[in-house]
Amino acid sequence: MFALLITLTLSCRNKFIDCHNVKVCIVAIPVLDVKTCWNSILQLFERAFRLRELTCEWLQHPQYSDYWPLFTTQDEWTIVKYVMEVLGPFRYWTLWMSNRHTVTLHHIITVYNDMFHHTDGIMGAFAKEQTQWNEDLFSAMKLARQKLSK
């Protein structure tokens, strides 16, 4: 939603870029879409997470204050951070395996052991807390582990 608002007009985009000031080395704006692949949502989450403070500052402009209720809450950012932590190792191993120009069969056991260890660790962390989103992520990790086992 904010990616559309920020890139809607040149003046909106310029005001967002002005929020960068000297806070970051490279000026960036939200991405509307990325190359279609299973981990594209992870790329969008990472970019939005990096730009969250700048987006918040952009919303401080009076002309955008109507959109403030749409801004992601701290609890939602926490969930996004957990999703990024959950998917990060899967993306790492997927890209690592796909970028190899040699035989990778001998790495399979190491990769799967790392993925199982990761899913078990996440499931252990989520099993302790009793919030709805923790339960949802726990059940998603359980399904991911079953898929991984197959």
C-alpha positions in Angstrom: 0.0 0.0 0.0 2.7 2.5 1.0 4.8 1.5 -2.0 2.0 2.6 -4.2 1.4 5.9 -2.3 5.1 6.8 -2.2 5.6 6.1 -5.9 2.2 7.5 -7.0 3.6 10.9 -8.0 7.0 12.5 -8.4 6.4 14.9 -5.5 5.4 12.0 -3.1 8.6 10.1 -4.2 10.7 13.2 -3.7 9.3 13.8 -0.2 10.1 10.2 0.7 13.6 10.6 -0.6 14.0 13.8 1.4 13.3 11.8 4.5 16.5 9.9 3.9 18.6 13.0 4.5 21.9 11.7 5.8 20.4 8.7 7.6 21.4 6.2 4.9 24.1 6.0 2.4 22.0 4.8 -0.5 18.6 6.3 -1.2 16.0 3.6 -1.6 12.2 3.5 -2.2 9.8 0.7 -1.6 9.6 -2.0 -4.3 6.3 -2.6 -5.9 7.2 -6.0 -7.1 10.2 -8.3 -7.5 11.2 -11.1 -9.7 8.6 -13.8 -9.3 9.9 -16.7 -7.2 9.0 -18.4 -4.0 11.0 -16.0 -1.9 9.9 -12.7 -3.5 7.7 -11.9 -0.5 10.8 -12.2 1.7 12.6 -9.6 -0.5 9.6 -7.2 -0.2 9.5 -7.7 3.6 13.2 -7.0 4.0 13.0 -3.8 1.9 9.9 -2.6 3.8 11.6 -3.5 7.2 14.7 -1.5 6.2 12.5 1.5 5.2 10.1 1.4 8.1 11.6 4.4 9.9 11.7 6.4 6.7 8.1 5.5 5.9 7.1 6.6 9.4 8.9 9.9 8.9 7.3 10.4 5.5 3.9 9.9 7.2 4.7 12.7 9.5 4.1 15.2 6.6 0.6 16.7 7.2 -0.6 15.8 3.7 -0.1 12.1 4.4 -1.4 12.0 8.0 -4.6 10.4 6.8 -2.7 7.3 6.0 -1.1 7.0 9.5 -3.8 4.4 10.7 -2.7 2.1 7.8 1.0 2.1 8.9 2.2 -1.2 10.2 2.0 -1.6 14.0 5.0 -2.6 16.2 3.4 -6.1 16.7 3.0 -6.4 12.9 6.7 -5.5 12.4 7.6 -8.1 15.0 5.7 -10.7 13.0 7.4 -9.5 9.8 10.8 -9.9 11.5 10.0 -13.4 12.6 8.9 -14.4 9.1 12.2 -13.0 7.8 14.1 -15.0 10.4 12.1 -18.1 9.5 12.6 -17.9 5.8 16.2 -16.5 5.7 18.0 -19.9 6.0 15.7 -21.4 3.4 16.6 -18.7 0.9 20.3 -18.9 1.8 20.4 -22.7 1.0 18.2 -22.3 -2.1 20.4 -19.6 -3.6 23.6 -21.4 -2.5 22.5 -24.6 -4.2 21.2 -22.9 -7.4 24.3 -20.8 -7.8 26.7 -23.8 -7.7 28.2 -24.7 -11.0 29.3 -28.1 -9.7 27.8 -31.2 -8.3 26.0 -30.5 -5.0 24.7 -34.0 -4.2 27.3 -34.5 -1.5 26.0 -31.3 0.3 22.4 -32.6 0.6 22.8 -34.1 4.1 24.4 -30.9 5.5 21.7 -28.7 3.9 18.8 -30.8 5.1 20.3 -31.2 8.6 20.7 -27.4 8.8 17.1 -26.9 7.6 15.8 -29.5 10.1 17.8 -27.9 12.9 16.4 -24.5 11.9 12.8 -25.6 11.8 13.1 -27.4 15.2 14.6 -24.3 16.8 11.9 -22.1 15.5 9.2 -24.5 16.5 10.7 -24.7 20.0 10.7 -20.9 20.3 7.1 -20.6 19.1 5.8 -23.4 21.3 6.6 -21.4 24.4 4.4 -18.4 23.7 0.6 -18.6 23.4 -0.3 -15.8 21.1 -2.4 -16.4 18.0 0.4 -15.4 15.5 2.9 -17.6 17.4 0.5 -20.5 17.0 0.0 -19.7 13.3 3.8 -19.6 12.7 4.2 -22.8 14.8 1.7 -24.7 12.7 3.3 -23.3 9.5 6.7 -24.5 10.6 5.2 -27.9 11.5 3.9 -28.1 7.9 7.2 -26.9 6.5 9.0 -29.6 8.5 6.6 -32.3 7.2 7.2 -31.1 3.7 11.0 -31.1 4.3 10.7 -34.7 5.6 9.1 -35.8 2.4 
